[in-house]
């Protein structure tokens, strides 16, 4: 089965110490047995419970070497047995980093690069980084590249937003210009219509005037 998050966190801490010269690392089953004895939830381990577990197994490091821990036969791999678990420990020449380590380095490296990330951004960048590396230099490079990639993504998003905004403004100006031109055209048509109507009225008045004068002349002749 897959190791619970708390079990993996504790195991990684001791295995990393062992890979760098430590003499003892509890097996995953021993860690889980301790969780059960203390009533800890391996999938929701608090910082206090984590520290208590580390202290518990650290105290037994000197007294349990060769007793509680399994002795490693000469000439064989130093990897601890993980039968029954899908999790495979890293090679002895690799380092394992925790989420807290990654977040701390992401925060400091981003400042060194001239950028300030929010807590949410720091966590997001840290989550995109692996937990196992061949050496510390590879870890640093991965963090730096992850930060640069995130910053590049942010700039791309800003540029896209600016381009979209510029397009929207241009479309709006074009629309309003067309509306104004249409209103001007309609106004000119209305002015022409008024002039035409006025001309018709003038003609009608003139015709009426002629008709009235003709009648008066007819009366005068009689």
C-alpha atoms as one frame of an Amber mdcrd trajectory, in Angstrom:
protein
   0.000   0.000   0.000   1.047   3.650  -0.313   2.569   5.257   2.755   0.426
   7.805   4.577   1.659  11.390   4.361   2.734  11.518   8.008   4.554   8.212
   7.836   6.398   9.250   4.689   7.356  12.616   6.232   8.892  11.016   9.344
  10.566   8.243   7.355  12.087  10.727   4.897  13.528  12.770   7.767  15.322
   9.764   9.285  16.341   8.310   5.932  17.867  11.617   4.903  19.867  11.671
   8.162  20.963   8.087   7.545  22.051   8.888   3.986  24.244  11.707   5.336
  25.889   9.701   8.101  23.108   8.875  10.565  23.079   5.406  12.051  19.399
   4.686  12.480  16.097   5.024  10.654  12.831   3.437  11.853  10.920   1.338
   9.358   7.537   2.579   8.100   5.791  -0.131  10.132   7.537   1.031  13.312
   6.482   4.614  12.642   2.877   3.619  12.051   2.853   1.460  15.189   3.964
   4.484  17.181   1.223   6.610  15.584  -1.358   4.027  16.621  -0.009   3.893
  20.183  -0.269   7.671  20.471  -3.591   8.003  18.650  -2.063  10.068  15.834
  -3.681  10.279  12.406  -0.952   9.401   9.900  -2.742  11.334   7.162  -3.243
  14.494   9.241  -0.098  14.694  11.340   0.345  18.039  13.118   3.730  19.740
  13.511   3.670  19.002  17.235   2.957  15.314  16.617   5.684  15.203  13.955
   8.243  16.694  16.333   7.171  14.303  19.103   7.636  11.340  16.772  11.071
  12.561  15.665  12.134  13.022  19.295  10.796   9.575  20.211  12.818   7.733
  17.584  15.845  10.031  17.963  16.120   9.114  21.640  16.278   5.430  20.740
  18.901   5.927  18.026  21.969   5.062  20.107  20.371   2.281  22.164  18.656
   0.530  19.294  21.405   0.371  16.724  21.696  -3.300  15.823  18.623  -4.150
  17.939  15.415  -2.355  16.970  16.804  -1.393  13.577  17.665  -4.088  11.109
  21.374  -4.655  10.556  22.544  -4.096   7.023  24.660  -7.020   5.748  28.082
  -6.037   4.493  28.270  -5.281   0.766  24.481  -5.001   0.359  22.305  -1.992
  -0.257  21.644   0.256   2.753  18.053   0.899   1.671  15.625   0.043   4.446
  13.151  -2.806   3.766   9.769  -1.630   2.519   7.975  -4.887   1.825   4.273
  -4.357   1.458   4.663  -0.644   0.591   4.453   1.036  -2.800   6.832   3.778
  -1.620  10.467   3.190  -2.582  13.161   5.055  -0.614  15.722   7.122  -2.524
  19.216   5.901  -3.265  21.790   6.546  -0.558  23.502   9.223  -2.644  20.281
  11.230  -3.078  18.668  13.839  -0.851  15.001  14.068   0.122  13.471  17.500
   0.750  10.243  18.238   2.570   7.520  20.640   1.461   8.624  23.057   4.170
  12.198  22.977   2.828  10.976  23.623  -0.697   8.717  26.486   0.344  11.497
  28.120   2.367  13.949  27.948  -0.536  11.345  29.130  -3.052  10.671  32.169
  -0.857  14.356  33.063  -0.418  15.305  32.363  -4.042  12.424  34.439  -5.394
  13.601  37.403  -3.315  17.157  36.861  -4.583  15.804  36.978  -8.137  14.002
  40.244  -7.387  10.453  38.915  -7.049   8.142  38.680  -4.070   5.715  35.764
  -4.144   2.576  35.511  -2.048   2.140  32.571   0.302  -0.244  30.933  -2.176
   2.220  31.434  -5.042   5.100  30.071  -2.943   3.120  26.924  -2.114   2.084
  26.485  -5.757   5.679  26.738  -7.004   6.959  24.422  -4.242   4.323  21.796
  -5.085   5.601  21.696  -8.680   9.096  20.675  -7.520  10.194  17.072  -6.926
  11.105  15.769  -3.466  14.181  13.687  -4.369  17.383  15.017  -5.964  20.818
  13.716  -6.787  22.482  16.549  -4.862  21.731  19.904  -3.274  22.886  21.780
  -6.381  20.198  20.020  -8.431  17.645  21.020  -5.814  18.695  24.685  -6.039
  18.564  24.606  -9.857  15.096  23.035  -9.848  13.784  25.684  -7.456  15.283
  28.511  -9.506  13.884  27.126 -12.774  10.455  26.641 -11.188  10.420  30.265
 -10.012  11.530  31.556 -13.428   8.875  29.437 -15.116   6.172  30.779 -12.804
   7.285  34.403 -13.300   7.356  33.895 -17.085   3.827  32.511 -16.896   2.686
  35.567 -14.922   4.234  37.954 -17.464   2.612  36.017 -20.308  -0.760  36.347
 -18.559  -0.264  40.104 -18.069   0.734  40.563 -21.709  -2.313  38.600 -22.856
  -4.550  40.710 -20.610  -3.052  43.908 -22.056  -3.516  42.682 -25.614  -7.096
  41.686 -24.873  -7.763  45.056 -23.231  -6.276  46.917 -26.198  -8.435  44.897
 -28.593 -11.535  45.590 -26.506 -10.794  49.345 -26.451 -10.265  49.409 -30.207
 -13.486  47.511 -30.813 -15.365  49.863 -28.473 -13.955  52.968 -30.205 -14.827
  51.541 -33.618 -18.366  50.789 -32.457 -18.883  54.279 -31.000 -17.384  55.908
 -34.104 -19.766  53.972 -36.320 -22.695  54.965 -34.102 -21.661  58.628 -34.264
 -21.218  58.508 -38.039 -24.662  56.932 -38.337 -26.192  59.679 -36.207 -24.458
  62.365 -38.278 -25.711  60.696 -41.454 -29.226  60.471 -40.044 -29.080  64.137
 -39.024 -28.015  65.160 -42.549 -30.857  63.115 -44.013 -33.300  64.745 -41.615
 -32.064  68.224 -42.596 -32.571  67.374 -46.271 -36.029  66.024 -45.518 -36.898
  69.245 -43.668 -35.649  71.324 -46.587 -37.726  69.252 -48.985 -40.805  69.553
 -46.806 -40.267  73.313 -46.500 -39.978  73.632 -50.258 -43.201  71.694 -50.726
 -44.983  73.915 -48.212 -43.743  77.017 -50.016 -45.031  75.717 -53.329 -48.372
  74.842 -51.805 -48.667  78.314 -50.281 -47.765  79.912 -53.578 -50.309  77.808
 -55.442 -52.935  78.689 -52.864 -52.062  82.356 -53.210 -52.433  82.205 -57.003
 -55.778  80.448 -56.701 -57.094  83.053 -54.258 -55.946  85.940 -56.440 -57.570
  84.340 -59.462 -60.876  84.155 -57.628 -60.652  87.776 -56.599 -60.020  88.796
 -60.175 -63.052  86.772 -61.270 -65.242  88.543 -58.786 -63.866  91.877 -59.862
 -64.659  91.286 -63.534 -68.233  90.400 -62.773
